[in-house]
Each structure stands twice: as C-alpha cells, then as structure tokens.
Amino acid sequence: MRNLFETFIDVGSGLILSTLIQLFIFPFFGMYPTVMESFHIALIFTVISICRSWCWRTIFGRNKHKLNNIRYKKKNFYFFKKLTK
C-alpha cells in the first residue's frame, strides 16, 4: 500500500510541476496556453510516461525471471553433479 501512495505522490507532483514549468517556459517560444491547457498537455505526457514505465518494468521483470531460472538451474546442476561423484 505504501508503494501505491508513493507512486501517487510521485506522479501527482510531476503533473503539477510540469504544468507550472509549461506556464513559465512556453511564453519564451511564443505560446501562451491557459492553466487548463497546460494541465491537459502535462496529463497527456504523464499518461504516456506511466505506460512507458509499465512497459519497461514488464520487459525487465520477464528478463529477471528468466535470469533467476537460469541461475537456479545452473546451481542445481552443480549440486547434483557433486552428489553423483
């Protein structure tokens, strides 16, 4: 439950921070979005970021399980080899 709370704090603070940064930076490029427009832009990037993070965690999680299985099999192989000597 704590991880879920930390994730909400992380994502929520990033959303607020990116909205404020856009309101400050965009005028330097001739763009003058409203607060709601900046919020919606930040929300789009936040959703994309969450999806990207989930994909990477899924990929690395699968590889981690494969690596653990290989280590486990290797360890058992050497264990049984010692038993048969």
MMTF fields as JSON, N, C-alpha, C and O atoms, coordinates in Angstrom:
{
  "mmtfVersion": "1.0.0",
  "mmtfProducer": "UNKNOWN",
  "numBonds": 339,
  "numAtoms": 340,
  "numGroups": 85,
  "numChains": 1,
  "numModels": 1,
  "chainsPerModel": [1],
  "groupsPerChain": [85],
  "chainIdList": ["A"],
  "bondAtomList": [4, 2, 8, 6, 12, 10, 16, 14, 20, 18, 24, 22, 28, 26, 32, 30, 36, 34, 40, 38, 44, 42, 48, 46, 52, 50, 56, 54, 60, 58, 64, 62, 68, 66, 72, 70, 76, 74, 80, 78, 84, 82, 88, 86, 92, 90, 96, 94, 100, 98, 104, 102, 108, 106, 112, 110, 116, 114, 120, 118, 124, 122, 128, 126, 132, 130, 136, 134, 140, 138, 144, 142, 148, 146, 152, 150, 156, 154, 160, 158, 164, 162, 168, 166, 172, 170, 176, 174, 180, 178, 184, 182, 188, 186, 192, 190, 196, 194, 200, 198, 204, 202, 208, 206, 212, 210, 216, 214, 220, 218, 224, 222, 228, 226, 232, 230, 236, 234, 240, 238, 244, 242, 248, 246, 252, 250, 256, 254, 260, 258, 264, 262, 268, 266, 272, 270, 276, 274, 280, 278, 284, 282, 288, 286, 292, 290, 296, 294, 300, 298, 304, 302, 308, 306, 312, 310, 316, 314, 320, 318, 324, 322, 328, 326, 332, 330, 336, 334],
  "bondOrderList": [1, 1, 1, 1, 1, 1, 1, 1, 1, 1, 1, 1, 1, 1, 1, 1, 1, 1, 1, 1, 1, 1, 1, 1, 1, 1, 1, 1, 1, 1, 1, 1, 1, 1, 1, 1, 1, 1, 1, 1, 1, 1, 1, 1, 1, 1, 1, 1, 1, 1, 1, 1, 1, 1, 1, 1, 1, 1, 1, 1, 1, 1, 1, 1, 1, 1, 1, 1, 1, 1, 1, 1, 1, 1, 1, 1, 1, 1, 1, 1, 1, 1, 1, 1],
  "groupList": [{"groupName": "MET", "atomNameList": ["N", "CA", "C", "O"], "elementList": ["N", "C", "C", "O"], "formalChargeList": [0, 0, 0, 0], "bondAtomList": [1, 0, 2, 1, 3, 2], "bondOrderList": [1, 1, 2], "singleLetterCode": "M", "chemCompType": "L-PEPTIDE LINKING"}, {"groupName": "ARG", "atomNameList": ["N", "CA", "C", "O"], "elementList": ["N", "C", "C", "O"], "formalChargeList": [0, 0, 0, 0], "bondAtomList": [1, 0, 2, 1, 3, 2], "bondOrderList": [1, 1, 2], "singleLetterCode": "R", "chemCompType": "L-PEPTIDE LINKING"}, {"groupName": "ASN", "atomNameList": ["N", "CA", "C", "O"], "elementList": ["N", "C", "C", "O"], "formalChargeList": [0, 0, 0, 0], "bondAtomList": [1, 0, 2, 1, 3, 2], "bondOrderList": [1, 1, 2], "singleLetterCode": "N", "chemCompType": "L-PEPTIDE LINKING"}, {"groupName": "LEU", "atomNameList": ["N", "CA", "C", "O"], "elementList": ["N", "C", "C", "O"], "formalChargeList": [0, 0, 0, 0], "bondAtomList": [1, 0, 2, 1, 3, 2], "bondOrderList": [1, 1, 2], "singleLetterCode": "L", "chemCompType": "L-PEPTIDE LINKING"}, {"groupName": "PHE", "atomNameList": ["N", "CA", "C", "O"], "elementList": ["N", "C", "C", "O"], "formalChargeList": [0, 0, 0, 0], "bondAtomList": [1, 0, 2, 1, 3, 2], "bondOrderList": [1, 1, 2], "singleLetterCode": "F", "chemCompType": "L-PEPTIDE LINKING"}, {"groupName": "GLU", "atomNameList": ["N", "CA", "C", "O"], "elementList": ["N", "C", "C", "O"], "formalChargeList": [0, 0, 0, 0], "bondAtomList": [1, 0, 2, 1, 3, 2], "bondOrderList": [1, 1, 2], "singleLetterCode": "E", "chemCompType": "L-PEPTIDE LINKING"}, {"groupName": "THR", "atomNameList": ["N", "CA", "C", "O"], "elementList": ["N", "C", "C", "O"], "formalChargeList": [0, 0, 0, 0], "bondAtomList": [1, 0, 2, 1, 3, 2], "bondOrderList": [1, 1, 2], "singleLetterCode": "T", "chemCompType": "L-PEPTIDE LINKING"}, {"groupName": "ILE", "atomNameList": ["N", "CA", "C", "O"], "elementList": ["N", "C", "C", "O"], "formalChargeList": [0, 0, 0, 0], "bondAtomList": [1, 0, 2, 1, 3, 2], "bondOrderList": [1, 1, 2], "singleLetterCode": "I", "chemCompType": "L-PEPTIDE LINKING"}, {"groupName": "ASP", "atomNameList": ["N", "CA", "C", "O"], "elementList": ["N", "C", "C", "O"], "formalChargeList": [0, 0, 0, 0], "bondAtomList": [1, 0, 2, 1, 3, 2], "bondOrderList": [1, 1, 2], "singleLetterCode": "D", "chemCompType": "L-PEPTIDE LINKING"}, {"groupName": "VAL", "atomNameList": ["N", "CA", "C", "O"], "elementList": ["N", "C", "C", "O"], "formalChargeList": [0, 0, 0, 0], "bondAtomList": [1, 0, 2, 1, 3, 2], "bondOrderList": [1, 1, 2], "singleLetterCode": "V", "chemCompType": "L-PEPTIDE LINKING"}, {"groupName": "GLY", "atomNameList": ["N", "CA", "C", "O"], "elementList": ["N", "C", "C", "O"], "formalChargeList": [0, 0, 0, 0], "bondAtomList": [1, 0, 2, 1, 3, 2], "bondOrderList": [1, 1, 2], "singleLetterCode": "G", "chemCompType": "PEPTIDE LINKING"}, {"groupName": "SER", "atomNameList": ["N", "CA", "C", "O"], "elementList": ["N", "C", "C", "O"], "formalChargeList": [0, 0, 0, 0], "bondAtomList": [1, 0, 2, 1, 3, 2], "bondOrderList": [1, 1, 2], "singleLetterCode": "S", "chemCompType": "L-PEPTIDE LINKING"}, {"groupName": "GLN", "atomNameList": ["N", "CA", "C", "O"], "elementList": ["N", "C", "C", "O"], "formalChargeList": [0, 0, 0, 0], "bondAtomList": [1, 0, 2, 1, 3, 2], "bondOrderList": [1, 1, 2], "singleLetterCode": "Q", "chemCompType": "L-PEPTIDE LINKING"}, {"groupName": "PRO", "atomNameList": ["N", "CA", "C", "O"], "elementList": ["N", "C", "C", "O"], "formalChargeList": [0, 0, 0, 0], "bondAtomList": [1, 0, 2, 1, 3, 2], "bondOrderList": [1, 1, 2], "singleLetterCode": "P", "chemCompType": "L-PEPTIDE LINKING"}, {"groupName": "TYR", "atomNameList": ["N", "CA", "C", "O"], "elementList": ["N", "C", "C", "O"], "formalChargeList": [0, 0, 0, 0], "bondAtomList": [1, 0, 2, 1, 3, 2], "bondOrderList": [1, 1, 2], "singleLetterCode": "Y", "chemCompType": "L-PEPTIDE LINKING"}, {"groupName": "HIS", "atomNameList": ["N", "CA", "C", "O"], "elementList": ["N", "C", "C", "O"], "formalChargeList": [0, 0, 0, 0], "bondAtomList": [1, 0, 2, 1, 3, 2], "bondOrderList": [1, 1, 2], "singleLetterCode": "H", "chemCompType": "L-PEPTIDE LINKING"}, {"groupName": "ALA", "atomNameList": ["N", "CA", "C", "O"], "elementList": ["N", "C", "C", "O"], "formalChargeList": [0, 0, 0, 0], "bondAtomList": [1, 0, 2, 1, 3, 2], "bondOrderList": [1, 1, 2], "singleLetterCode": "A", "chemCompType": "L-PEPTIDE LINKING"}, {"groupName": "CYS", "atomNameList": ["N", "CA", "C", "O"], "elementList": ["N", "C", "C", "O"], "formalChargeList": [0, 0, 0, 0], "bondAtomList": [1, 0, 2, 1, 3, 2], "bondOrderList": [1, 1, 2], "singleLetterCode": "C", "chemCompType": "L-PEPTIDE LINKING"}, {"groupName": "TRP", "atomNameList": ["N", "CA", "C", "O"], "elementList": ["N", "C", "C", "O"], "formalChargeList": [0, 0, 0, 0], "bondAtomList": [1, 0, 2, 1, 3, 2], "bondOrderList": [1, 1, 2], "singleLetterCode": "W", "chemCompType": "L-PEPTIDE LINKING"}, {"groupName": "LYS", "atomNameList": ["N", "CA", "C", "O"], "elementList": ["N", "C", "C", "O"], "formalChargeList": [0, 0, 0, 0], "bondAtomList": [1, 0, 2, 1, 3, 2], "bondOrderList": [1, 1, 2], "singleLetterCode": "K", "chemCompType": "L-PEPTIDE LINKING"}],
  "groupTypeList": [0, 1, 2, 3, 4, 5, 6, 4, 7, 8, 9, 10, 11, 10, 3, 7, 3, 11, 6, 3, 7, 12, 3, 4, 7, 4, 13, 4, 4, 10, 0, 14, 13, 6, 9, 0, 5, 11, 4, 15, 7, 16, 3, 7, 4, 6, 9, 7, 11, 7, 17, 1, 11, 18, 17, 18, 1, 6, 7, 4, 10, 1, 2, 19, 15, 19, 3, 2, 2, 7, 1, 14, 19, 19, 19, 2, 4, 14, 4, 4, 19, 19, 3, 6, 19],
  "groupIdList": [1, 2, 3, 4, 5, 6, 7, 8, 9, 10, 11, 12, 13, 14, 15, 16, 17, 18, 19, 20, 21, 22, 23, 24, 25, 26, 27, 28, 29, 30, 31, 32, 33, 34, 35, 36, 37, 38, 39, 40, 41, 42, 43, 44, 45, 46, 47, 48, 49, 50, 51, 52, 53, 54, 55, 56, 57, 58, 59, 60, 61, 62, 63, 64, 65, 66, 67, 68, 69, 70, 71, 72, 73, 74, 75, 76, 77, 78, 79, 80, 81, 82, 83, 84, 85],
  "secStructList": [7, 2, 2, 2, 2, 2, 2, 2, 2, 2, 2, 2, 2, 2, 2, 2, 2, 2, 2, 2, 2, 2, 2, 2, 2, 4, 4, 4, 4, 6, 7, 7, 7, 7, 2, 2, 2, 2, 2, 2, 2, 2, 2, 2, 2, 2, 2, 2, 2, 2, 2, 2, 2, 2, 2, 2, 2, 2, 2, 2, 2, 2, 2, 2, 2, 2, 2, 2, 2, 2, 2, 2, 2, 2, 2, 2, 2, 2, 2, 2, 2, 2, 2, 2, 7],
  "xCoordList": [0.83, 0.0, 0.875, 0.518, 2.029, 2.921, 3.458, 3.576, 3.786, 4.276, 3.238, 3.578, 1.978, 0.903, 0.816, 0.67, 0.904, 0.877, 2.058, 1.898, 3.25, 4.443, 4.315, 4.752, 3.715, 3.52, 2.579, 2.838, 1.482, 0.546, 1.205, 0.974, 2.017, 2.727, 3.704, 3.801, 4.419, 5.403, 4.727, 5.146, 3.699, 3.003, 2.285, 2.332, 1.623, 0.89, 1.809, 1.499, 2.94, 3.865, 4.49, 4.734, 4.752, 5.279, 4.288, 4.669, 3.019, 1.966, 1.863, 1.776, 1.873, 1.799, 3.05, 2.957, 4.216, 5.474, 5.559, 5.976, 5.167, 5.242, 4.257, 4.554, 3.098, 2.142, 2.736, 2.64, 3.345, 3.952, 5.136, 5.303, 5.943, 7.081, 6.598, 7.174, 5.536, 4.994, 4.499, 4.716, 3.833, 3.338, 4.478, 4.317, 5.622, 6.774, 7.586, 8.034, 7.781, 8.674, 7.989, 8.602, 6.745, 6.082, 6.074, 6.238, 5.893, 5.912, 7.233, 7.244, 8.339, 9.619, 9.61, 10.418, 8.693, 8.571, 7.339, 6.936, 6.751, 5.608, 4.29, 3.315, 4.243, 2.999, 2.474, 3.235, 1.189, 0.585, -0.629, -1.769, -0.376, -1.51, -2.132, -1.486, -3.401, -4.063, -3.599, -2.908, -3.99, -3.622, -4.224, -3.554, -5.463, -6.108, -5.461, -5.322, -5.065, -4.376, -3.033, -2.667, -2.313, -1.039, -1.253, -0.475, -2.302, -2.614, -2.927, -2.461, -3.714, -4.063, -2.831, -2.692, -1.951, -0.713, 0.117, 0.623, 0.255, 1.015, 0.369, 1.068, -0.951, -1.668, -1.391, -1.192, -1.378, -1.074, 0.32, 0.503, 1.3, 2.665, 2.79, 3.586, 2.025, 2.045, 1.513, 2.103, 0.411, -0.161, 0.825, 1.02, 1.444, 2.438, 3.615, 4.118, 4.051, 5.168, 4.831, 5.667, 3.631, 3.208, 3.188, 3.657, 2.651, 2.629, 4.046, 4.334, 4.92, 6.307, 6.988, 7.687, 6.793, 7.395, 6.874, 7.642, 5.58, 4.998, 5.592, 5.901, 5.752, 6.343, 7.765, 8.115, 8.586, 9.973, 10.02, 10.82, 9.176, 9.176, 8.743, 9.262, 7.789, 7.349, 8.477, 8.722, 9.155, 10.26, 11.374, 11.842, 11.804, 12.89, 12.452, 13.264, 11.191, 10.678, 10.725, 11.091, 10.368, 10.446, 11.887, 12.184, 12.781, 14.195, 14.765, 15.607, 14.327, 14.804, 14.386, 15.181, 13.134, 12.668, 13.439, 13.781, 13.715, 14.493, 15.892, 16.401, 16.513, 17.862, 17.875, 18.791, 16.886, 16.805, 16.627, 17.215, 15.819, 15.626, 16.927, 17.245, 17.68, 18.956, 19.917, 20.583, 19.998, 20.874, 20.46, 21.308, 19.158, 18.65, 19.011, 19.466, 18.808, 19.124, 20.618, 21.026, 21.426, 22.878, 23.322, 24.162, 22.758, 23.099, 22.718, 23.498, 21.542, 21.105, 21.943, 22.205, 22.367, 23.197, 24.496, 24.899, 25.146, 26.401, 26.176, 27.026, 25.049, 24.734, 24.576, 25.138, 23.803, 23.581, 24.846, 25.049, 25.684, 26.945, 27.843, 28.52, 27.853, 28.642, 28.094, 28.861, 26.782, 26.167, 26.506, 26.646, 26.633, 26.88, 28.338, 28.646, 29.225, 30.652, 30.957, 32.108],
  "yCoordList": [-1.195, 0.0, 1.26, 2.285, 1.154, 2.304, 2.658, 3.834, 1.625, 1.876, 2.597, 3.465, 2.237, 2.89, 4.363, 5.231, 4.638, 6.021, 6.818, 7.951, 6.209, 6.878, 7.145, 8.184, 6.205, 6.38, 7.536, 8.338, 7.63, 8.736, 10.081, 11.06, 10.133, 11.371, 11.729, 12.888, 10.731, 10.952, 11.454, 12.461, 10.764, 11.147, 12.476, 13.327, 12.661, 13.921, 15.128, 16.175, 14.99, 16.119, 16.399, 17.555, 15.343, 15.535, 16.247, 17.09, 15.911, 16.551, 18.04, 18.877, 18.359, 19.768, 20.528, 21.639, 19.925, 20.569, 20.814, 21.887, 19.821, 20.012, 21.074, 21.799, 21.175, 22.223, 23.601, 24.507, 23.751, 25.043, 25.382, 26.536, 24.395, 24.627, 25.072, 25.976, 24.432, 24.824, 26.265, 27.014, 26.65, 28.025, 29.032, 30.162, 28.621, 29.513, 29.486, 30.535, 28.307, 28.145, 28.467, 29.094, 28.055, 28.227, 29.666, 29.859, 30.681, 32.059, 32.439, 33.299, 31.82, 32.084, 31.617, 32.073, 30.708, 30.187, 30.73, 30.211, 31.772, 32.411, 31.69, 31.979, 30.762, 30.034, 30.5, 30.616, 30.762, 31.286, 30.438, 30.878, 29.212, 28.346, 28.79, 29.419, 28.443, 28.689, 27.616, 26.665, 27.792, 26.808, 25.438, 24.414, 25.423, 24.148, 23.504, 22.282, 24.298, 23.734, 23.138, 22.055, 23.832, 23.302, 22.026, 21.077, 22.01, 20.822, 19.637, 18.524, 19.876, 18.788, 18.269, 17.063, 19.165, 18.75, 17.899, 16.843, 18.358, 17.61, 16.259, 15.266, 16.216, 14.962, 13.953, 12.768, 14.417, 13.532, 12.938, 11.73, 13.783, 13.285, 12.374, 11.435, 12.64, 11.793, 10.398, 9.399, 10.33, 9.023, 8.254, 7.054, 8.935, 8.285, 7.792, 6.692, 8.579, 8.2, 6.984, 6.095, 6.935, 5.785, 4.527, 3.474, 4.626, 3.475, 3.028, 1.832, 3.985, 3.664, 2.957, 1.964, 3.454, 2.833, 1.417, 0.511, 1.224, -0.101, -1.072, -2.214, -0.618, -1.486, -1.89, -3.066, -0.94, -1.254, -2.189, -3.124, -1.949, -2.831, -4.238, -5.218, -4.338, -5.647, -6.369, -7.549, -5.669, -6.284, -6.72, -7.856, -5.828, -6.174, -7.216, -8.027, -7.202, -8.211, -9.592, -10.549, -9.726, -11.023, -11.495, -12.663, -10.58, -10.957, -11.338, -12.232, -10.683, -11.004, -12.418, -13.169, -12.791, -14.138, -15.174, -16.235, -14.881, -15.805, -15.971, -17.089, -14.878, -14.927, -15.718, -16.507, -15.52, -16.277, -17.765, -18.592, -18.114, -19.518, -20.145, -21.281, -19.399, -19.905, -20.123, -21.156, -19.183, -19.321, -20.505, -21.255, -20.674, -21.768, -23.109, -24.019, -23.233, -24.487, -24.774, -25.917, -23.752, -23.906, -24.361, -25.251, -23.751, -24.069, -25.528, -26.259, -25.936, -27.314, -28.304, -29.41, -27.917, -28.791, -29.109, -30.269, -28.09, -28.3, -29.063, -29.852, -28.835, -29.553, -31.042, -31.876, -31.37, -32.782, -33.44, -34.642, -32.664, -33.194, -33.609, -34.634, -32.821, -33.16, -34.408, -35.217, -34.571, -35.727, -37.029, -38.083, -36.942, -38.149, -38.585, -39.684, -37.767, -38.137, -39.103, -39.511],
  "zCoordList": [0.0, 0.0, 0.0, -0.581, 0.666, 0.729, -0.653, -0.996, -1.454, -2.804, -3.654, -4.459, -3.474, -4.213, -3.82, -4.681, -2.537, -2.06, -2.614, -3.067, -2.572, -3.102, -4.601, -5.095, -5.313, -6.749, -7.036, -7.934, -6.28, -6.471, -6.163, -6.872, -5.116, -4.776, -5.895, -6.299, -6.388, -7.454, -8.727, -9.298, -9.165, -10.401, -10.228, -11.116, -9.095, -8.852, -8.795, -9.365, -8.111, -8.038, -9.402, -9.748, -10.181, -11.536, -12.432, -13.244, -12.286, -13.082, -12.748, -13.645, -11.477, -11.061, -11.499, -12.019, -11.286, -11.655, -13.161, -13.596, -13.952, -15.407, -15.89, -16.839, -15.256, -15.613, -15.331, -16.159, -14.166, -13.813, -14.726, -15.12, -15.056, -15.949, -17.327, -17.931, -17.821, -19.126, -19.108, -20.061, -18.021, -17.929, -17.93, -18.391, -17.416, -17.371, -18.67, -19.135, -19.259, -20.414, -21.751, -22.615, -21.93, -23.226, -23.742, -24.947, -22.903, -23.43, -24.104, -24.985, -23.709, -24.375, -25.834, -26.642, -26.164, -27.524, -28.24, -29.281, -27.678, -28.316, -28.109, -28.801, -27.173, -26.886, -25.531, -24.571, -25.459, -24.236, -23.854, -23.996, -23.367, -23.001, -21.68, -20.842, -21.523, -20.244, -19.254, -19.621, -18.009, -16.995, -17.339, -17.205, -17.774, -18.122, -19.344, -19.39, -20.331, -21.493, -21.084, -21.539, -20.241, -19.748, -18.939, -19.043, -18.144, -17.358, -18.27, -18.027, -19.314, -20.24, -20.99, -21.191, -21.397, -22.061, -21.097, -21.476, -19.861, -18.855, -18.572, -18.368, -18.559, -18.326, -19.439, -19.17, -20.673, -21.807, -21.651, -21.797, -21.354, -21.183, -19.956, -19.967, -18.915, -17.724, -18.036, -17.625, -18.754, -19.132, -20.009, -19.817, -20.963, -21.822, -20.983, -21.211, -20.035, -19.176, -18.319, -18.153, -17.78, -16.977, -17.834, -17.401, -19.041, -19.956, -20.314, -20.35, -20.576, -20.91, -19.742, -19.944, -18.536, -17.355, -17.154, -16.829, -17.346, -17.196, -18.205, -17.865, -19.449, -20.485, -20.12, -20.219, -19.703, -19.339, -18.132, -18.109, -17.134, -15.961, -16.338, -15.805, -17.261, -17.718, -18.436, -18.188, -19.317, -20.075, -19.131, -19.21, -18.239, -17.324, -16.302, -15.859, -15.928, -14.998, -15.606, -14.923, -16.865, -17.55, -17.646, -17.395, -18.011, -18.118, -16.761, -16.676, -15.71, -14.37, -13.993, -13.427, -14.306, -14.0, -14.809, -14.287, -16.069, -16.899, -16.329, -16.253, -15.931, -15.375, -14.067, -13.835, -13.223, -11.972, -12.235, -11.538, -13.237, -13.581, -14.072, -13.721, -14.887, -15.386, -14.219, -14.158, -13.306, -12.136, -11.28, -10.798, -11.091, -10.285, -10.909, -10.215, -12.214, -12.906, -12.856, -12.65, -13.041, -13.004, -11.609, -11.474, -10.595, -9.219, -8.913, -8.304, -9.33, -9.098, -9.883, -9.41, -11.081, -11.897, -11.164, -11.085, -10.632, -9.909, -8.608, -8.197, -7.967, -6.736, -7.008, -6.298, -8.05, -8.371, -8.925, -8.751, -9.585, -10.091, -8.928, -9.003, -7.861, -6.673, -5.997, -5.475, -6.002, -5.357, -6.089, -5.469, -7.385, -8.174, -8.176, -8.639, -7.679, -7.647, -6.552, -6.391]
}
